[in-house]
Amino acid sequence: MLQTLKKGDCVITTGHGKTKNWGNAVGIVSKRRGDKVFIQWEGTSFPIEDEMDIKEVRLYNGVEIN
Protein backbone atom coordinates (compact mmCIF):
# COMPACT_ATOMS: atom_id res chain seq x y z
CA MET A 1 0.00 0.00 0.00
CA LEU A 2 1.42 3.36 -1.06
CA GLN A 3 1.55 6.04 1.63
CA THR A 4 -0.49 9.19 1.10
CA LEU A 5 2.21 11.71 2.00
CA LYS A 6 1.73 15.25 0.74
CA LYS A 7 3.48 18.62 0.87
CA GLY A 8 3.74 19.90 4.43
CA ASP A 9 3.51 16.48 6.12
CA CYS A 10 5.97 15.81 8.94
CA VAL A 11 7.86 12.54 8.37
CA ILE A 12 10.41 10.38 10.17
CA THR A 13 12.87 7.87 8.74
CA THR A 14 11.90 4.18 8.63
CA GLY A 15 15.36 2.59 8.58
CA HIS A 16 14.90 1.27 5.03
CA GLY A 17 17.26 2.09 2.16
CA LYS A 18 19.68 4.93 2.75
CA THR A 19 18.02 5.77 6.09
CA LYS A 20 19.22 2.46 7.60
CA ASN A 21 21.73 4.17 9.92
CA TRP A 22 20.10 7.60 10.27
CA GLY A 23 18.30 7.08 13.56
CA ASN A 24 15.04 9.01 13.90
CA ALA A 25 15.57 11.95 11.53
CA VAL A 26 12.50 14.17 11.21
CA GLY A 27 11.68 16.36 8.21
CA ILE A 28 8.95 18.07 6.21
CA VAL A 29 7.73 16.94 2.79
CA SER A 30 8.38 19.73 0.29
CA LYS A 31 6.91 17.89 -2.72
CA ARG A 32 5.84 14.47 -3.94
CA ARG A 33 6.33 12.85 -7.34
CA GLY A 34 4.99 9.31 -7.65
CA ASP A 35 6.89 7.04 -5.27
CA LYS A 36 9.47 9.76 -4.52
CA VAL A 37 9.18 12.40 -1.83
CA PHE A 38 11.41 15.42 -1.36
CA ILE A 39 12.28 16.18 2.26
CA GLN A 40 13.74 19.20 4.06
CA TRP A 41 15.31 17.70 7.19
CA GLU A 42 15.00 19.48 10.55
CA GLY A 43 18.22 20.59 12.17
CA THR A 44 20.07 21.07 8.89
CA SER A 45 21.10 24.26 7.17
CA PHE A 46 20.82 22.78 3.68
CA PRO A 47 18.22 24.62 1.59
CA ILE A 48 18.03 21.77 -0.94
CA GLU A 49 15.50 18.97 -0.79
CA ASP A 50 16.59 15.37 -0.25
CA GLU A 51 14.96 12.97 -2.71
CA MET A 52 13.77 9.87 -0.88
CA ASP A 53 11.95 6.70 -1.84
CA ILE A 54 8.48 6.59 -0.26
CA LYS A 55 9.55 3.48 1.74
CA GLU A 56 12.35 5.42 3.49
CA VAL A 57 9.99 7.72 5.42
CA ARG A 58 6.65 7.54 7.18
CA LEU A 59 4.15 10.02 8.55
CA TYR A 60 5.20 11.35 11.96
CA ASN A 61 2.76 12.74 14.50
CA GLY A 62 5.34 13.79 17.11
CA VAL A 63 4.75 10.84 19.43
CA GLU A 64 7.22 7.98 19.28
CA ILE A 65 6.43 4.73 21.17
CA ASN A 66 9.25 2.18 21.44
BAFI-895808 format. One record per atom (N, C-alpha, C): residue number from 1; atom name; x, y, z. Coordinates in steps of 0.1 Angstrom, whole numbers, plus 5000, padded with zeros to 4 digits. Atoms other than C-alpha are relative to their C-alpha. Layout:
BEGIN
   nr  atom    c1    c2    c3
  NUM    CA     X     Y     Z
...
***
This chain:
BEGIN
   nr  atom    c1    c2    c3
    1     N  5008  4988  5000
    1    CA  5000  5000  5000
    1     C  5009  5013  5000
    2     N  4992  4987  5002
    2    CA  5014  5034  4989
    2     C  4995  5010  5011
    3     N  5004  4990  4990
    3    CA  5015  5060  5016
    3     C  4995  5013  4993
    4     N  5006  4988  5006
    4    CA  4995  5092  5011
    4     C  5007  5012  5006
    5     N  4993  4988  4995
    5    CA  5022  5117  5020
    5     C  4998  5012  4990
    6     N  5002  4988  5009
    6    CA  5017  5153  5007
    6     C  5009  5011  5006
    7     N  4992  4988  4996
    7    CA  5035  5186  5009
    7     C  4995  5005  5013
    8     N  5003  4995  4987
    8    CA  5037  5199  5044
    8     C  5000  4989  5011
    9     N  5001  5011  4990
    9    CA  5035  5165  5061
    9     C  5013  4999  5007
   10     N  4988  5003  4992
   10    CA  5060  5158  5089
   10     C  5002  4985  4999
   11     N  4996  5014  5001
   11    CA  5079  5125  5084
   11     C  5012  4997  5008
   12     N  4989  5005  4993
   12    CA  5104  5104  5102
   12     C  5006  4988  4992
   13     N  4994  5011  5008
   13    CA  5129  5079  5087
   13     C  4995  4986  5005
   14     N  5005  5013  4997
   14    CA  5119  5042  5086
   14     C  5011  4990  5003
   15     N  4988  5009  4999
   15    CA  5154  5026  5086
   15     C  5001  4991  4987
   16     N  4999  5007  5013
   16    CA  5149  5013  5050
   16     C  5009  5008  4991
   17     N  4992  4993  5010
   17    CA  5173  5021  5022
   17     C  5011  5008  5006
   18     N  4989  4992  4996
   18    CA  5197  5049  5027
   18     C  4998  5006  5015
   19     N  5003  4995  4986
   19    CA  5180  5058  5061
   19     C  5004  4989  5010
   20     N  4997  5011  4991
   20    CA  5192  5025  5076
   20     C  5008  5004  5013
   21     N  4992  4996  4989
   21    CA  5217  5042  5099
   21     C  4998  5014  5004
   22     N  5003  4986  4997
   22    CA  5201  5076  5103
   22     C  4994  5002  5013
   23     N  5007  4997  4987
   23    CA  5183  5071  5136
   23     C  4986  5005  4997
   24     N  5014  4995  5002
   24    CA  5150  5090  5139
   24     C  5001  5014  4995
   25     N  4999  4987  5006
   25    CA  5156  5119  5115
   25     C  4986  5005  4997
   26     N  5013  4994  5003
   26    CA  5125  5142  5112
   26     C  5001  5011  4990
   27     N  5000  4989  5010
   27    CA  5117  5164  5082
   27     C  4986  5003  4995
   28     N  5012  4995  5006
   28    CA  5090  5181  5062
   28     C  5000  4997  4985
   29     N  5002  5003  5014
   29    CA  5077  5169  5028
   29     C  4999  5014  4992
   30     N  5001  4988  5008
   30    CA  5084  5197  5003
   30     C  4993  4998  4987
   31     N  5008  5004  5011
   31    CA  5069  5179  4973
   31     C  5000  4985  4998
   32     N  5002  5014  5002
   32    CA  5058  5145  4961
   32     C  4999  4997  4985
   33     N  5001  5004  5014
   33    CA  5063  5128  4927
   33     C  5000  4985  4999
   34     N  5001  5015  5001
   34    CA  5050  5093  4923
   34     C  5004  4994  5013
   35     N  4995  5007  4988
   35    CA  5069  5070  4947
   35     C  5012  5007  5006
   36     N  4989  4992  4994
   36    CA  5095  5098  4955
   36     C  4994  5011  5008
   37     N  5003  4988  4992
   37    CA  5092  5124  4982
   37     C  5012  5008  5002
   38     N  4989  4991  4999
   38    CA  5114  5154  4986
   38     C  4999  5006  5014
   39     N  5000  4996  4985
   39    CA  5123  5162  5023
   39     C  5010  5011  5003
   40     N  4991  4990  4993
   40    CA  5137  5192  5041
   40     C  5002  4995  5014
   41     N  4998  5006  4987
   41    CA  5153  5177  5072
   41     C  5001  5011  5010
   42     N  4999  4991  4988
   42    CA  5150  5195  5106
   42     C  5014  4999  5005
   43     N  4987  4999  4994
   43    CA  5182  5206  5122
   43     C  5012  5001  4990
   44     N  4989  4998  5010
   44    CA  5201  5211  5089
   44     C  4999  5014  4994
   45     N  5000  4986  5006
   45    CA  5211  5243  5072
   45     C  5000  4999  4984
   46     N  5000  5002  5014
   46    CA  5208  5228  5037
   46     C  4987  5004  4994
   47     N  5013  4996  5006
   47    CA  5182  5246  5016
   47     C  4995  4991  4989
   48     N  5005  5009  5010
   48    CA  5180  5218  4991
   48     C  4992  4988  5005
   49     N  5009  5011  4996
   49    CA  5155  5190  4992
   49     C  5007  4987  4998
   50     N  4994  5013  5001
   50    CA  5166  5154  4998
   50     C  4990  4991  4993
   51     N  5009  5009  5007
   51    CA  5150  5130  4973
   51     C  5000  4986  5007
   52     N  5001  5012  4993
   52    CA  5138  5099  4991
   52     C  4989  4991  4994
   53     N  5011  5010  5004
   53    CA  5119  5067  4982
   53     C  4990  5000  5010
   54     N  5011  4999  4991
   54    CA  5085  5066  4997
   54     C  5001  4990  5012
   55     N  4998  5010  4990
   55    CA  5096  5035  5017
   55     C  5010  5004  5011
   56     N  4990  4996  4991
   56    CA  5123  5054  5035
   56     C  4995  5010  5011
   57     N  5006  4991  4990
   57    CA  5100  5077  5054
   57     C  4985  4996  5003
   58     N  5014  5003  4997
   58    CA  5067  5075  5072
   58     C  4994  5013  5007
   59     N  5007  4989  4994
   59    CA  5041  5100  5085
   59     C  5004  5000  5015
   60     N  4996  4999  4986
   60    CA  5052  5113  5120
   60     C  4991  5010  5007
   61     N  5009  4992  4993
   61    CA  5028  5127  5145
   61     C  5006  5007  5012
   62     N  4994  4994  4989
   62    CA  5053  5138  5171
   62     C  5001  4991  5012
   63     N  4999  5010  4989
   63    CA  5048  5108  5194
   63     C  5006  4987  4996
   64     N  4993  5012  5003
   64    CA  5072  5080  5193
   64     C  4999  4990  5011
   65     N  5002  5011  4990
   65    CA  5064  5047  5212
   65     C  5010  4989  4996
   66     N  4990  5011  5003
   66    CA  5093  5022  5214
   66     C  4996  4987  5007
***
